[in-house]
């Protein structure tokens, strides 16, 4: 089900004495006009946690998009001055596949119009819908586009299962690429050795996935991380960037389905995001797994909003 943007949700502080330099996001964001030429960032929510439920996780991520918007409203306006709200795709009951197809359709339309879509989850089942939208957009241009999927996540999300869930999207994407005859370029940074079975590591090897463990992504090894990201970017032409908030330490991101025992420091996550944003290859990004009901002092929602705003700023849209 698709819901148009509810602009009354965009609220925040107004600093009239500061003039134009005191503007915040809630003062400039506009509802999507399908007939207007695409310019800047388009926010779209995926109000769904059916995939989390199927994966036996802690539900509540369907409330994620609203919580992120609440935090984005007070973000200061700098370089990013063109922002539209494209509304939400909401999952009705367990109709996950329908919701993913709807998200794909909406994202493809945004890309076709010229926007940079920034999608807000919702569980990480958002990934299959997001990739589907990019695939629909690019299939009109190229027969074998080199799409790079860079995922910051404690989990591979390559599980085999009878039904799709938040644990299966990248395996589904691999199968979609194989069916299309497209290469599957997948890099996952932040993998926890203690949150993925041996079968998942073996499947990642079989599929040619690149990864780094959370314990190898530290401040002292930041150059190794940057080298890995740079090498991956050099091999692709289009980038889909996805962040599962459970890649962060539990103290930074407690409001997720599966809080991390260790996690990757926020400053490294931001450094990776910056590299991708300025690469000139970013087509689409999303943030997944915000569960407001499990959050503490809105920490996770604030981090999610900060990361989305950072991407918008660094791309210079």
N, C-alpha and C positions, 0 to 999 in steps of 0.2 A: 504494500500500500504506500502511495506517495502522498506526502503532506507538504503543501506550500509553506514557505517561510512565514513564521509568526514574528513580525518585526517588533511587536511590543515586548518581546523577550530581551531585546537589546537595550540594556540599561547601564548606567554608570555615572561616574562623577562628571560634572561640567565645570570647567575652570574658565569662566567668561573673561576674567581679567587678563588671562594669558593670551587671548587672541587666537590666531590660526595655529600658533605653535603649541597650544594647549589642548588640541583636539585628541579625542580617543576613538577607538574603533566604533563604539556604539553611535558616534556622531556622523560617521561617514558610510557605514555599511548600508547597502541598498538591497532590496529584494530583487531576485533574478528577473530580468525582462527577457523572455525568450526571443524577442524580435530585435533586441539591441546587439550591436557588435560586441564580441567578447573582448574584455580587457581586464587584466589583473587576476586576482584570486577569486575562486568560487568555492565557498564552503558548502559541503553537503554532509548531512548526518546519516548514519546507519543505525537506527534504533532497534537493535537486535541482539539477543543473547540466546537464541535457540540453539546455536552451535555450541555455546558454552554448556547449556543444559544437556545436549546430546553427548558432550565430552565429560560429563559428570563433574563439572566445575561449579563454582559459586556464582549463581546468576545475579543479575542486577546491572549488567553492562548496557542494557537497552536505554538506561537513563543517562548514559555517557554524553551524547551530543548536547543535551540541554545543559549539563554541568560545565562542559567545555565552553559553550557560548557564554555562560554567565561569567567565566573568567576572562574570556577574550574581550568582553565589552569595555573593560577599563584599560586595555592595552593602549599605550600612546601611539599616535600616528607619526610615522617618520617617512621612510621611502615608500612604503606600501600604502598607496592612497586610493587604490581601486579594489574594493572588496564587495562581492555580492553574496547573499545567502540564498542557496539553491534549495533550501528546505530539507526534508528528511524522507528517507525510505524507511518505513517501519515494517517489521515482521509481524504478521498476524498469527498468533499461536505458534505452531511448529512449521509454518510454511517457509522454511529457510530458503529452499531452492528458488521459490518465486521471488523472494526478497533480493536474493543475489542477482537474479536476472534483471530485476527492476533497477538495481543499483548500476549494473553494467550499462544498461540503456541510458540512464541519466548521466553517467560519467562520460560515455561516448559522445553524447550530445554536447556536453560542456567542452570537451576537447575539440570537437568539430567546430565549435563557435570561437575557439581561441583562448579559452580560460586555462589557468593552472588549477585543476581541482585539488582541494585539500579535504579529504574525507575524514569524518570523525565517528569512531565506533563507540559502542558496539564491540562484540567479540571479534577474535581474529578471523572468523569466517568472512569478515569484510574483505579479506585479501582476494578470494576467488572472484567476488563481484567486482572489485577494483581492477584486477588484471583483465577480466572479461571486457570491461569498458575500454581499456587501453588497446586490447586486441581488436575490438570492433573498429576503433578509430584508425589503427595502423594498417589493417588489412585492406583498406581502401587505397593505401599509398604504396605498399611494398608486399612482395610475395613471401619474403623471409626476413622480417625485421629482427634486428639484434637487440632484444629487450633484456636489460639487466634488472633482476629483482634483488634489491639489497634490503635485508630484513635484520633489524636489531631485536633480538629475541633470545630468551633462555631456552626456547624449544624449537626444534626443526619444523614441527607441524607437517610432518610427512607420513602420518599414520595411515595404515590400511584399516578400513572400516566399511561396513555395509552401507552406512549412511554418512553423508558429509557432516562435519562438525568443525569446531574451532581448532581441532587438532589435525585436520586433513587438507587445508587449502593449498599448500605448496605441492603436495603429491597430486592433487587435482590439476594444478596448473601444469605440472610436468606432463601429465597425461594429455592435457589440452594441447600443449606444444607438440607432443609426439603425433597427435592426430592431425595437426596442421602441417607437420613437417618443418616446424620451427625449432631452432636451438633452444635449449633450456639453460639459461644462465642464472644461477641462484647462489647468492652469498649470504650466509647467516652469521652474524657476529654477536657473541655473548652467550653462546651455548653452554648450558650447565651439564657437566658430565653426570650429575646426579639427578637430572630431571628428564633424561632421554634414555630409552632402553638401547641395548646393543643392536637390536633389529633396526632401530632408527639410524644409528651410526652407519650400519652396513648399507641401508637404503640410500643414505646421503652419498656414500662412496660410489655406489652403483650409478647414481644419477649425476655424478660429477659435481656435487655441491662443494663450494668452498666454505670453510667456517673457521672461526676462532673461538676457543673456550673463554668463558668469563674470567678465569684465573690468569689468562694470558693477556687480558686487556686491562692494563694498569697504566698509571701515569708515567712510570719509568719505561714503558714499552710503547708509548704513543706513536713514535715514528714507525715502528713495525706495523701498527694498525693502519696508519696513514698510507704506508707503502702497499698494504694489502688492498685498501680501498682504491688507491690510484690505479693499481694493476687491473682491478676488476672494471673500473670505469673505462679504461683504455680499450677494453675488448667488446664494448657495447655502444650502441648509438642512442638508445632510449633507456631511461631509468624510471622504474617504479620503486619508490622508497617507502618502506613500511616499518613502523615502530610499534612493537608490543611493549606496553609499559611495564610488563613484568621483567624486562631486561634490567631495570633499575633496582638498586638496593631497596629492601622493604621499608627502610626508614624514609626513603625519598618518595617511593610509590607504594604505599600500603593498600591503596584502593584498587586492587586487581583480583582476579580470580585465584591466581597462584603466586603469592608474594615470594620474591627471591631471597634465598638464604645468603647469597653473596651479592650478585648483580654487578653491573658495569657503572662506574661513576658517571654522574650527569655531565661533568665537564668533557668527558670523552665522547659521550653520546652527542653533545652539542658540536664538538669538533668534527665528527663524522657528518653530521647534518650540514654543517657549513661547507664541507668539501663537495657534497652532492649538490647543494643549492647553487654554488657558483660554477659547477661543471659545464653548464649550458645544456645538459642532457636530461635534466629532471622534467618529466612529463606529468607526474602524478605522485601524490604522497597521501598516506593515511596514518592515523594513530588508533591503536586498538586496545581493548581490555580495561578501559576505565570503568570501575564499578563504584559509583558515588556512595552507595549504601555501606561500603566497606572502607571508605576513605576516612582519614583523620585530619581535621582542620583544613580540609579541601587541598591537601598537599598534592595528591596525584592529579587532580583537576588543574591546579596551578601549573604543574610541570607540563601537562599535556598542552595547555594553552600557550605556555612559553615556547615550547618546541614548534608548534604550528606558526606562531607569530614570527619566530626566528626564521623559519623557512620562507615565509612571505617576505620578510625584510631582506634576507640575503639574496633571494632571486631577483630583487629589484623590480618586482611587478608593480 
